[in-house]
Amino acid sequence: MCGIGGIVGAPADGVVADVESMLQAMVHRGPDQGGVWSAPDRRAVLGHRRLSIIDLSEAGRQPMIEPRTGAVMVYNGECYNFLELRAELESLGHSFRSQSDSEVVLAAYSEWSDAAFARLRGMFAIAIWSPHDATLTLVRDRVGIKPLYWVEHRGAVVFASEVRALLTLPGLAPRLDPAGVRSYLWHGFVCGPGTLVAGVHSLEAGTLLKVAADGRVTERRRYAPARGDVARLDTREAEARLATELDATVQAHMVADVPLGIFLSGGVDSSVISAVAQRNSSQPVVTFNIRFEEARYDESAYAREVAGRLGTDHREILLTERMFEEQLEAAIGCVDQPTFDALNTYFVSRAVREAGLTVALAGTGGDELFGGYASFGDLPRVRPLARAVGLLPQRALNAIGRSTARLLMGPGSEVRPQTRWGKFADVLATRGDLVALYQTSYAIFSREMQRTLLLSPADAEPWGLAPQRQAELAERTAGLGVLEAIAELELASFVGERLLRDTDFASMAVSLEVRVPLLDHGFIDAARAVPEAARFQPLRRKDALKRIVAKQLPAELFDRPKAGFELPLGQWCRSRLAGRLEQNFQDINLAHAVGLNAETVGRLWRAFRGGDTSIYWSRIWGLYVLMDWCRRHGVYAA
């Protein structure tokens, strides 16, 4: 796993130094080696920081040059089917000097050009300069596990693994993108292809970008379908295929020339990964769990029981409020784009890295693929109501929303706009459109509260999405059953735009590579082939996954309410962290510079600190991280 960056376009005297500065800003992503390659005319400069995982020798160093074509590549990721591709390429006359997957990826491109990318199974962000046509190709894996950002600057296209690296460019003068701020207030993160910084783009998952030698973007397209046609199988065949794919993907994700461990929460997803890994290992695999002093958040006993049944080398890490506060500056400082989450991943990643491991497996993806979230039950229930009232005017929808919320909440209850019940009128306003309904259910703030929070409110993206993105999601879910459609939305939005991005920067901040076997596209396709009833029912139980490891972990082991890996941030924000948050929230100039209404921010903070349980910690923490990030990087509204 690595950090990559480069510049293609009009040459300048300092272009190599600019790439070196970007690499220095990403040294945490690749502390083992670094290198820069420049074309003779300096129209193309590629840079790389290396975290050595497979083939630790000098033969795996990048930038890497293909001897036949002279193509130059910098590559961030892992290709899990590289051995099969290598054998095929050798039969076609290619020879290899290293054991690295990077060399195989570059040879595959030289043999099959853009068609090579659809053949890769793994996580990757790649940049390849082809001297024969003087073109740069940027490409990202089809699920979006590894990030890649780009900006047009001074007649060139500049790319990097992190937004923060691009902020080092001389003369960039970054400013906030109003659409990015609105997206953040909707989601608690910025939904691509934009970012929080005006002009800085996130390359979409499964997409490639072509850049000419003069810095012109000449092509931008998907190289593989977001959701291809899936052959329907009967339940027995489908679940047999699912088990086979899971076994194969976990084995492939365990290949490394460095120590490897597993994040084990004790929930279904991480337990299944641990079980499959253990039965494919000749020695106990290492599993990790974070333990809290606060009993409400501590699930270490569940992880301990799973580890005991599997026989893993299990290690627990205590995280106290004091320890969190002492390490918070480093955690906040690693945030690449603001997000209301990610700190949990940072702290467990840091503990795993300090234990001497370089690679960790995580169970990300199980909830999305097998109906583990409340959205799979809630959205199908409210959708008929939203459709039924869809022809009514907005004023009537607001009235129905308020009265229905009061009825559901109980007599005398106040419907506050920042609560989930305060969004009920927004739910009805979707008129049953599934993408809009999904977006509304996940909105951090209601539309009314978003308008109150913004100094210059706008409704350009009524459901928190750019029109193009909304159309793409509608196309991706067209023709699917409602549960299958929700799964696709969870994969594209919650996982693709938040969880994976957060995991990347939080783990790479401590030079740890996190792999996600359940998001291998072969396993995703196997899950899609499982009949809807077997895949999702009973809702939130994920029985299709449990059955794969039933001999190792009986289903009753998981008969308890679902709880995600969550830090006690709501509690801590009202105690030891309160002074830190208040300093930001009382800074009227900072709030205005970020485009926020300081009075509304202050009112929310005072209500939260006063014990108003309707204001969830994620909203307060999200506002704090946004303001803190802008202050750290000097990125403000125009």
C-alpha positions as CSV (number, residue, x, y, z in Angstrom):
1,M,0.0,0.0,0.0
2,C,1.3,3.4,-1.0
3,G,0.9,7.0,-1.8
4,I,1.0,8.2,-5.4
5,G,1.1,11.6,-7.0
6,G,2.1,13.3,-10.2
7,I,1.7,16.2,-12.7
8,V,1.0,16.0,-16.4
9,G,0.9,19.1,-18.6
10,A,2.8,22.3,-19.1
11,P,6.3,21.8,-17.8
12,A,7.7,24.3,-15.2
13,D,11.0,24.7,-13.4
14,G,9.6,23.5,-10.1
15,V,7.4,20.6,-11.3
16,V,9.7,17.9,-9.8
17,A,9.9,19.7,-6.5
18,D,6.1,20.0,-6.5
19,V,5.7,16.3,-6.8
20,E,8.3,15.7,-4.1
21,S,6.4,18.1,-1.8
22,M,3.2,16.1,-2.3
23,L,5.1,12.9,-1.6
24,Q,6.5,14.4,1.6
25,A,2.9,15.2,2.7
26,M,2.1,11.5,2.2
27,V,5.2,9.9,3.7
28,H,3.0,8.2,6.3
29,R,1.4,6.2,3.4
30,G,4.8,4.8,2.4
31,P,7.6,5.1,4.9
32,D,9.7,2.4,3.4
33,Q,10.8,3.9,0.0
34,G,10.1,6.9,-2.2
35,G,10.9,7.8,-5.8
36,V,10.2,10.3,-8.6
37,W,10.3,9.8,-12.4
38,S,10.3,12.6,-14.9
39,A,10.0,12.5,-18.7
40,P,12.9,14.2,-20.5
41,D,10.7,17.2,-21.3
42,R,9.1,17.2,-17.8
43,R,5.6,17.0,-19.3
44,A,5.0,14.0,-17.1
45,V,6.3,13.6,-13.5
46,L,5.2,10.6,-11.4
47,G,6.0,10.0,-7.7
48,H,5.6,7.2,-5.3
49,R,5.8,6.4,-1.5
50,R,6.1,2.7,-0.7
51,L,4.7,0.6,2.2
52,S,6.3,-2.7,1.4
53,I,3.8,-5.6,1.6
54,I,4.7,-8.1,-1.2
55,D,8.3,-8.6,-2.4
56,L,10.1,-6.3,0.0
57,S,13.2,-6.1,-2.2
58,E,14.4,-3.3,-4.4
59,A,12.9,-5.0,-7.4
60,G,9.5,-3.8,-6.2
61,R,10.5,-0.1,-6.2
62,Q,8.4,2.4,-8.0
63,P,7.9,4.4,-10.2
64,M,8.2,1.2,-12.3
65,I,9.1,1.1,-16.1
66,E,7.9,-1.6,-18.4
67,P,10.9,-2.7,-20.6
68,R,8.9,-3.4,-23.8
69,T,6.8,-0.2,-24.1
70,G,8.6,2.2,-21.7
71,A,5.3,2.8,-19.9
72,V,5.8,4.2,-16.4
73,M,3.5,3.3,-13.5
74,V,2.9,4.4,-9.9
75,Y,0.5,2.0,-8.1
76,N,-1.3,2.1,-4.8
77,G,-3.0,-1.1,-3.9
78,E,-3.1,-4.9,-4.0
79,C,-4.0,-7.2,-7.0
80,Y,-5.1,-10.5,-5.4
81,N,-5.2,-12.5,-8.7
82,F,-1.7,-11.4,-9.7
83,L,-0.3,-15.0,-9.7
84,E,-2.9,-16.2,-12.2
85,L,-2.3,-13.1,-14.4
86,R,1.4,-13.6,-14.1
87,A,1.2,-17.2,-15.4
88,E,-1.0,-16.0,-18.3
89,L,1.4,-13.2,-19.2
90,E,4.4,-15.5,-19.0
91,S,2.7,-17.8,-21.5
92,L,2.4,-14.7,-23.8
93,G,6.2,-14.1,-23.6
94,H,6.5,-11.8,-20.6
95,S,9.3,-12.3,-18.1
96,F,9.5,-10.8,-14.6
97,R,12.4,-9.8,-12.4
98,S,10.4,-9.5,-9.1
99,Q,7.7,-11.3,-7.2
100,S,5.6,-8.1,-6.8
101,D,2.0,-7.7,-8.0
102,S,2.9,-4.2,-9.2
103,E,5.1,-5.6,-12.0
104,V,2.3,-7.9,-13.1
105,V,-0.2,-5.0,-13.2
106,L,2.1,-3.0,-15.4
107,A,2.8,-5.9,-17.8
108,A,-1.0,-6.6,-18.0
109,Y,-1.5,-3.0,-19.1
110,S,1.3,-3.3,-21.7
111,E,-0.4,-6.5,-23.1
112,W,-4.1,-5.6,-22.9
113,S,-4.2,-1.8,-22.5
114,D,-7.3,-0.5,-20.8
115,A,-9.0,-3.9,-20.9
116,A,-6.5,-5.0,-18.3
117,F,-8.2,-3.1,-15.5
118,A,-11.4,-5.1,-15.6
119,R,-9.3,-8.3,-15.1
120,L,-7.8,-7.1,-11.8
121,R,-9.3,-8.4,-8.6
122,G,-8.2,-6.1,-5.8
123,M,-8.0,-2.6,-4.5
124,F,-6.1,0.0,-6.4
125,A,-5.5,3.5,-7.6
126,I,-3.1,3.5,-10.6
127,A,-1.4,6.1,-12.8
128,I,0.4,5.0,-16.0
129,W,2.2,7.2,-18.4
130,S,2.4,5.8,-22.0
131,P,5.2,7.4,-24.0
132,H,4.0,6.1,-27.4
133,D,0.9,8.3,-27.3
134,A,2.0,10.7,-24.6
135,T,-1.1,10.0,-22.4
136,L,-1.6,9.5,-18.7
137,T,-4.2,7.0,-17.5
138,L,-5.6,7.3,-14.0
139,V,-7.8,4.4,-12.8
140,R,-9.5,3.4,-9.6
141,D,-10.8,0.0,-8.5
142,R,-14.4,-0.8,-9.2
143,V,-15.6,-0.7,-5.6
144,G,-13.7,2.4,-4.6
145,I,-11.5,1.0,-1.9
146,K,-8.4,3.1,-2.7
147,P,-8.9,6.9,-3.3
148,L,-7.5,9.1,-6.0
149,Y,-8.0,12.9,-6.4
150,W,-7.1,15.3,-9.2
151,V,-7.2,19.0,-10.0
152,E,-6.5,21.1,-13.1
153,H,-3.8,23.6,-12.1
154,R,-1.7,26.0,-14.1
155,G,-2.3,24.1,-17.4
156,A,-1.6,20.7,-15.9
157,V,-3.5,17.9,-14.3
158,V,-2.2,17.1,-10.8
159,F,-3.2,13.9,-9.0
160,A,-2.6,12.4,-5.5
161,S,-3.8,9.8,-3.1
162,E,-4.9,12.5,-0.6
163,V,-6.5,15.9,-0.9
164,R,-4.0,17.2,1.6
165,A,-1.2,16.4,-0.7
166,L,-2.8,18.6,-3.4
167,L,-3.1,21.5,-1.0
168,T,0.8,21.7,-1.0
169,L,0.8,22.9,-4.6
170,P,2.2,26.4,-4.9
171,G,-0.4,28.9,-6.0
172,L,-3.4,26.7,-5.6
173,A,-5.1,29.1,-3.2
174,P,-7.7,26.5,-2.1
175,R,-11.2,27.6,-1.2
176,L,-14.3,25.8,0.0
177,D,-16.7,24.5,-2.6
178,P,-20.2,25.5,-1.5
179,A,-21.6,22.3,-2.9
180,G,-19.1,20.4,-0.9
181,V,-20.2,22.1,2.3
182,R,-23.8,21.4,1.5
183,S,-22.9,17.7,0.8
184,Y,-21.1,17.6,4.2
185,L,-24.0,18.9,6.1
186,W,-26.2,16.4,4.5
187,H,-24.0,13.3,4.8
188,G,-21.5,14.0,7.5
189,F,-18.9,13.6,4.7
190,V,-18.6,14.9,1.1
191,C,-20.1,12.7,-1.5
192,G,-18.1,12.6,-4.7
193,P,-17.2,13.3,-7.4
194,G,-16.6,16.6,-5.8
195,T,-14.6,17.3,-2.6
196,L,-14.7,20.0,0.0
197,V,-12.1,22.0,-2.0
198,A,-13.3,23.8,-5.1
199,G,-11.8,22.3,-8.3
200,V,-10.5,19.2,-6.6
201,H,-12.2,16.0,-7.9
202,S,-12.5,12.5,-6.6
203,L,-12.1,9.9,-9.4
204,E,-15.2,7.8,-9.2
205,A,-14.9,4.1,-8.4
206,G,-14.5,1.9,-11.5
207,T,-13.6,4.9,-13.6
208,L,-10.5,5.8,-15.7
209,L,-9.4,9.2,-16.8
210,K,-7.2,10.0,-19.8
211,V,-4.9,13.1,-19.8
212,A,-3.0,14.3,-22.8
213,A,0.6,15.7,-22.6
214,D,-0.7,19.2,-22.7
215,G,-2.8,18.7,-19.6
216,R,-6.2,18.3,-21.4
217,V,-8.6,15.7,-20.0
218,T,-9.5,13.7,-23.1
219,E,-11.6,10.9,-21.7
220,R,-13.5,9.9,-18.6
221,R,-15.5,6.7,-18.5
222,R,-16.3,3.5,-16.6
223,Y,-14.1,0.5,-17.5
224,A,-16.4,-2.0,-15.8
225,P,-20.1,-1.9,-14.9
226,A,-21.1,-0.8,-11.4
227,R,-23.6,-3.7,-11.4
228,G,-23.5,-6.3,-14.2
229,D,-26.1,-8.9,-15.0
230,V,-26.0,-11.6,-12.5
231,A,-27.0,-15.2,-13.2
232,R,-29.7,-16.2,-10.8
233,L,-29.1,-19.5,-9.0
234,D,-31.2,-21.6,-6.7
235,T,-30.5,-21.1,-3.0
236,R,-28.3,-24.2,-2.6
237,E,-26.2,-23.5,-5.6
238,A,-25.9,-19.8,-4.7
239,E,-24.9,-20.4,-1.1
240,A,-22.3,-23.0,-2.2
241,R,-20.8,-20.5,-4.6
242,L,-20.9,-17.8,-1.9
243,A,-18.9,-20.1,0.5
244,T,-16.4,-20.9,-2.2
245,E,-15.9,-17.3,-3.1
246,L,-15.5,-16.3,0.5
247,D,-12.9,-19.0,1.1
248,A,-11.0,-17.9,-2.0
249,T,-11.1,-14.1,-1.2
250,V,-10.0,-14.5,2.4
251,Q,-7.1,-16.7,1.4
252,A,-6.1,-14.2,-1.3
253,H,-6.3,-11.3,1.1
254,M,-4.0,-13.1,3.6
255,V,-1.1,-13.1,1.1
256,A,1.6,-10.8,2.5
257,D,5.3,-10.8,3.2
258,V,4.7,-8.9,6.5
259,P,2.8,-9.7,9.7
260,L,-1.0,-9.7,9.3
261,G,-3.9,-9.4,11.8
262,I,-7.7,-9.1,11.8
263,F,-10.0,-6.5,13.4
264,L,-12.5,-8.7,15.5
265,S,-15.4,-6.9,17.0
266,G,-17.3,-10.0,17.8
267,G,-20.1,-9.2,15.3
268,V,-21.0,-11.4,12.4
269,D,-18.9,-9.9,9.7
270,S,-15.5,-9.8,11.4
271,S,-16.2,-13.2,13.1
272,V,-16.8,-14.8,9.7
273,I,-13.6,-13.3,8.3
274,S,-11.7,-14.6,11.3
275,A,-13.2,-18.1,11.1
276,V,-12.4,-18.5,7.4
277,A,-8.9,-17.1,8.0
278,Q,-8.2,-19.4,10.9
279,R,-9.3,-22.6,9.0
280,N,-7.0,-21.6,6.2
281,S,-4.0,-20.9,8.5
282,S,-1.5,-23.4,9.9
283,Q,-1.1,-21.3,13.0
284,P,-3.3,-19.1,15.1
285,V,-4.2,-15.9,13.3
286,V,-3.8,-12.6,15.3
287,T,-7.1,-10.9,16.1
288,F,-7.6,-7.5,17.8
289,N,-10.4,-5.8,19.7
290,I,-10.7,-2.5,21.4
291,R,-12.1,-2.5,25.0
292,F,-13.7,0.5,26.7
293,E,-14.3,1.3,30.4
294,E,-17.8,2.4,29.5
295,A,-19.9,-0.8,29.7
296,R,-22.5,0.4,27.2
297,Y,-19.9,0.5,24.4
298,D,-17.7,-2.4,25.4
299,E,-18.2,-5.5,23.4
300,S,-14.9,-7.1,24.1
301,A,-16.5,-10.1,25.8
302,Y,-18.2,-11.1,22.5
303,A,-14.9,-10.8,20.6
304,R,-13.2,-12.8,23.3
305,E,-15.7,-15.6,23.1
306,V,-15.4,-15.8,19.3
307,A,-11.6,-15.8,19.5
308,G,-11.7,-18.6,22.1
309,R,-13.9,-20.8,19.9
310,L,-11.7,-20.2,16.9
311,G,-8.4,-20.5,18.7
312,T,-6.9,-17.2,17.5
313,D,-4.1,-15.3,19.1
314,H,-6.4,-12.6,20.5
315,R,-5.3,-9.3,21.9
316,E,-7.4,-6.6,23.6
317,I,-6.6,-2.9,23.6
318,L,-8.0,-0.7,26.3
319,L,-9.0,2.8,25.1
320,T,-9.9,5.2,27.9
321,E,-11.2,8.7,27.7
322,R,-7.9,10.0,28.9
323,M,-5.9,8.1,26.3
324,F,-8.3,9.3,23.6
325,E,-7.8,12.9,24.6
326,E,-4.0,12.5,24.6
327,Q,-4.0,11.1,21.1
328,L,-6.8,13.2,19.7
329,E,-4.5,15.8,18.1
330,A,-2.8,13.1,16.0
331,A,-6.1,11.5,15.1
332,I,-7.8,14.8,14.0
333,G,-4.6,15.8,12.2
334,C,-4.7,12.8,9.9
335,V,-8.2,13.6,8.5
336,D,-7.9,14.0,4.8
337,Q,-11.4,15.2,4.2
338,P,-13.7,16.0,7.1
339,T,-16.0,13.2,8.3
340,F,-18.1,12.7,11.4
341,D,-16.6,9.2,11.9
342,A,-13.2,7.4,11.3
343,L,-11.6,8.0,14.7
344,N,-12.5,4.4,15.8
345,T,-10.6,3.1,12.8
346,Y,-7.6,5.3,13.6
347,F,-7.3,4.1,17.1
348,V,-7.6,0.4,16.4
349,S,-5.2,0.8,13.4
350,R,-2.7,2.6,15.6
351,A,-2.8,-0.2,18.2
352,V,-2.4,-2.9,15.5
353,R,0.5,-1.1,14.0
354,E,2.2,-0.6,17.4
355,A,1.8,-4.3,17.9
356,G,4.1,-4.8,14.9
357,L,1.6,-5.7,12.2
358,T,1.5,-4.1,8.8
359,V,-1.7,-5.6,7.3
360,A,-5.1,-6.1,8.8
361,L,-8.3,-7.6,7.5
362,A,-11.7,-6.0,8.3
363,G,-15.3,-7.2,7.9
364,T,-16.5,-4.1,6.0
365,G,-19.3,-4.9,3.6
366,G,-21.3,-7.6,5.3
367,D,-24.1,-5.3,6.5
368,E,-24.5,-3.7,3.1
369,L,-24.5,-7.0,1.2
370,F,-26.8,-9.0,3.5
371,G,-29.2,-6.5,5.0
372,G,-27.6,-5.7,8.3
373,Y,-28.8,-2.1,8.6
374,A,-32.1,-0.7,9.8
375,S,-32.5,0.9,6.4
376,F,-33.5,-2.5,5.0
377,G,-36.5,-2.6,7.2
378,D,-37.4,1.1,7.5
379,L,-37.3,2.2,3.9
380,P,-39.7,-0.5,2.5
381,R,-42.1,0.4,5.3
382,V,-42.2,4.1,4.8
383,R,-42.0,4.0,1.0
384,P,-45.7,3.2,0.4
385,L,-46.8,6.1,2.6
386,A,-44.5,8.5,0.8
387,R,-45.9,7.3,-2.5
388,A,-49.5,7.6,-1.3
389,V,-49.2,11.2,-0.4
390,G,-46.9,12.1,-3.3
391,L,-49.4,14.2,-5.2
392,L,-50.0,16.5,-2.2
393,P,-48.3,20.0,-2.1
394,Q,-45.2,20.5,0.0
395,R,-47.2,22.5,2.7
396,A,-49.5,19.6,3.2
397,L,-46.6,17.1,3.4
398,N,-45.0,19.3,6.1
399,A,-48.2,19.2,8.1
400,I,-48.7,15.5,7.7
401,G,-45.0,14.9,8.6
402,R,-45.3,16.9,11.8
403,S,-48.5,15.3,12.9
404,T,-47.3,11.8,12.1
405,A,-44.1,12.4,14.0
406,R,-45.9,13.6,17.0
407,L,-48.2,10.6,16.9
408,L,-45.2,8.2,16.8
409,M,-43.2,10.1,19.4
410,G,-46.1,10.4,21.9
411,P,-48.3,13.1,23.5
412,G,-46.7,16.4,24.3
413,S,-43.5,15.7,22.4
414,E,-41.8,18.5,20.4
415,V,-40.7,17.7,16.9
416,R,-37.3,19.2,16.6
417,P,-35.8,19.7,13.1
418,Q,-32.4,18.1,13.9
419,T,-34.0,14.8,15.0
420,R,-34.9,11.9,12.8
421,W,-38.6,12.6,13.4
422,G,-38.0,16.2,12.2
423,K,-37.0,14.7,8.9
424,F,-40.3,12.9,8.5
425,A,-41.8,15.7,6.2
426,D,-38.6,15.3,4.1
427,V,-39.3,11.5,3.9
428,L,-42.8,12.2,2.6
429,A,-41.5,14.8,0.1
430,T,-39.4,12.1,-1.6
431,R,-42.8,10.8,-3.0
432,G,-41.3,7.3,-2.7
433,D,-38.3,7.8,-5.0
434,L,-35.9,5.2,-3.5
435,V,-32.7,7.2,-4.0
436,A,-34.2,10.3,-2.5
437,L,-35.7,8.2,0.3
438,Y,-32.4,6.6,1.1
439,Q,-30.6,9.9,1.1
440,T,-33.2,11.4,3.4
441,S,-32.9,8.6,5.9
442,Y,-29.2,9.1,6.1
443,A,-29.2,12.9,6.3
444,I,-27.4,14.2,9.4
445,F,-29.6,17.3,9.4
446,S,-33.0,17.9,8.1
447,R,-33.3,20.2,5.1
448,E,-34.8,22.9,7.3
449,M,-31.8,22.7,9.7
450,Q,-29.3,22.7,6.8
451,R,-30.8,26.0,5.6
452,T,-30.5,27.4,9.1
453,L,-26.9,26.3,9.4
454,L,-25.7,27.8,6.2
455,L,-25.0,31.5,5.8
456,S,-26.0,31.2,2.1
457,P,-28.5,28.4,1.8
458,A,-29.1,26.8,-1.5
459,D,-31.2,23.9,-2.8
460,A,-29.1,23.0,-5.9
461,E,-28.9,19.4,-4.7
462,P,-32.3,18.7,-3.1
463,W,-31.4,15.2,-1.9
464,G,-27.8,15.9,-1.1
465,L,-26.6,14.7,-4.5
466,A,-25.5,16.3,-7.7
467,P,-28.1,15.5,-10.4
468,Q,-25.5,13.4,-12.3
469,R,-24.8,11.3,-9.2
470,Q,-28.5,10.9,-8.5
471,A,-29.1,9.7,-12.0
472,E,-26.2,7.2,-11.8
473,L,-27.7,5.7,-8.6
474,A,-31.1,5.5,-10.1
475,E,-29.7,3.6,-13.1
476,R,-27.7,1.3,-10.8
477,T,-30.8,0.3,-8.9
478,A,-33.2,0.1,-11.8
479,G,-35.1,-3.2,-12.1
480,L,-34.0,-4.5,-8.7
481,G,-36.1,-5.7,-5.8
482,V,-36.3,-3.1,-3.1
483,L,-33.9,-4.9,-0.8
484,E,-31.4,-5.5,-3.6
485,A,-31.7,-1.8,-4.5
486,I,-31.0,-0.7,-0.9
487,A,-27.9,-3.0,-0.9
488,E,-26.6,-1.3,-4.0
489,L,-27.2,2.1,-2.5
490,E,-25.4,1.1,0.7
491,L,-22.4,-0.2,-1.4
492,A,-22.2,2.9,-3.6
493,S,-22.9,5.6,-0.9
494,F,-22.3,4.5,2.7
495,V,-19.4,2.2,1.9
496,G,-18.0,3.7,-1.3
497,E,-18.2,7.3,-0.2
498,R,-17.6,7.1,3.5
499,L,-16.4,3.9,5.1
500,L,-13.7,3.1,2.6
501,R,-12.4,6.7,2.4
502,D,-12.4,6.9,6.2
503,T,-10.6,3.6,6.6
504,D,-8.0,4.5,4.0
505,F,-6.8,7.7,5.6
506,A,-7.2,6.6,9.2
507,S,-5.2,3.4,8.7
508,M,-2.6,4.8,6.3
509,A,-1.9,7.6,8.8
510,V,-0.2,5.0,10.9
511,S,1.2,3.0,7.8
512,L,-1.2,0.1,8.2
513,E,-2.8,-1.5,5.1
514,V,-6.4,-2.5,5.7
515,R,-7.9,-5.1,3.4
516,V,-11.7,-5.8,3.0
517,P,-12.3,-9.3,1.7
518,L,-16.1,-9.0,1.7
519,L,-15.8,-6.2,-0.9
520,D,-13.9,-8.3,-3.4
521,H,-16.0,-7.8,-6.6
522,G,-16.1,-11.6,-7.1
523,F,-17.6,-12.1,-3.7
524,I,-20.0,-9.2,-4.3
525,D,-21.3,-10.8,-7.5
526,A,-21.7,-14.1,-5.6
527,A,-23.8,-12.4,-3.0
528,R,-25.9,-10.8,-5.7
529,A,-26.7,-14.3,-7.1
530,V,-28.2,-15.4,-3.8
531,P,-32.0,-15.3,-4.0
532,E,-33.5,-12.3,-2.1
533,A,-35.2,-14.3,0.6
534,A,-32.1,-16.3,1.4
535,R,-29.8,-13.3,1.2
536,F,-31.8,-10.8,3.3
537,Q,-34.3,-12.7,5.4
538,P,-34.7,-12.6,8.3
539,L,-33.7,-8.9,8.1
540,R,-30.6,-7.9,10.0
541,R,-29.5,-11.4,10.9
542,K,-27.2,-12.1,8.0
543,D,-27.9,-15.8,8.1
544,A,-26.4,-16.4,4.7
545,L,-23.0,-15.4,6.1
546,K,-23.5,-17.3,9.4
547,R,-24.2,-20.6,7.6
548,I,-20.8,-20.5,5.9
549,V,-19.0,-20.9,9.3
550,A,-21.8,-22.7,11.3
551,K,-19.4,-25.5,12.2
552,Q,-17.0,-23.1,13.8
553,L,-19.4,-20.5,15.2
554,P,-23.0,-21.5,16.1
555,A,-25.6,-19.0,15.1
556,E,-26.8,-18.5,18.7
557,L,-23.5,-16.9,19.4
558,F,-24.8,-13.8,17.6
559,D,-28.3,-13.7,19.2
560,R,-28.0,-10.2,20.6
561,P,-29.0,-6.7,19.4
562,K,-26.7,-5.3,16.7
563,A,-24.2,-2.7,17.8
564,G,-21.6,-1.2,15.6
565,F,-18.0,-0.3,16.7
566,E,-18.7,3.0,18.2
567,L,-16.6,5.2,20.5
568,P,-18.3,6.8,23.5
569,L,-17.9,10.2,21.8
570,G,-21.3,11.5,22.9
571,Q,-20.3,11.0,26.5
572,W,-16.8,12.3,26.0
573,C,-17.8,15.5,24.1
574,R,-19.8,16.5,27.2
575,S,-16.8,15.9,29.6
576,R,-13.1,16.0,28.8
577,L,-13.5,17.2,25.2
578,A,-16.0,19.9,26.0
579,G,-13.5,22.8,26.3
580,R,-11.9,21.9,23.0
581,L,-15.2,21.9,21.2
582,E,-16.4,25.0,22.8
583,Q,-13.3,26.9,21.7
584,N,-14.2,26.2,18.1
585,F,-18.0,26.8,18.4
586,Q,-17.5,30.2,20.1
587,D,-15.2,31.4,17.2
588,I,-17.7,33.4,15.2
589,N,-15.2,34.4,12.6
590,L,-14.2,30.8,12.0
591,A,-17.9,29.8,11.6
592,H,-18.5,32.5,9.1
593,A,-15.3,31.7,7.2
594,V,-16.6,28.1,6.8
595,G,-19.9,29.5,5.6
596,L,-21.9,28.5,8.8
597,N,-24.3,30.5,10.8
598,A,-22.5,31.0,14.1
599,E,-25.7,31.6,16.0
600,T,-27.1,28.2,14.9
601,V,-23.9,26.4,15.6
602,G,-23.7,27.9,19.1
603,R,-27.3,27.1,19.8
604,L,-26.9,23.4,18.8
605,W,-23.7,23.1,21.0
606,R,-25.4,24.7,24.0
607,A,-28.4,22.4,23.7
608,F,-26.2,19.3,23.3
609,R,-24.0,20.2,26.2
610,G,-27.0,20.9,28.3
611,G,-28.1,17.3,27.9
612,D,-30.6,17.5,24.9
613,T,-30.6,13.8,23.9
614,S,-32.3,14.6,20.6
615,I,-29.1,16.2,19.3
616,Y,-26.9,13.2,18.5
617,W,-23.2,13.4,19.0
618,S,-22.5,12.8,15.3
619,R,-24.0,16.2,14.4
620,I,-21.9,18.1,17.0
621,W,-18.8,16.2,16.2
622,G,-19.3,16.6,12.5
623,L,-19.5,20.4,12.8
624,Y,-16.4,20.5,15.0
625,V,-14.3,18.4,12.6
626,L,-15.5,20.5,9.6
627,M,-14.4,23.8,11.4
628,D,-11.2,22.3,12.7
629,W,-10.2,20.9,9.2
630,C,-10.8,24.3,7.5
631,R,-8.8,26.1,10.2
632,R,-5.9,23.6,10.0
633,H,-5.6,23.8,6.2
634,G,-6.6,27.4,5.6
635,V,-9.5,26.4,3.4
636,Y,-12.4,28.9,3.7
637,A,-15.4,30.1,1.7
638,A,-14.7,32.6,-1.0
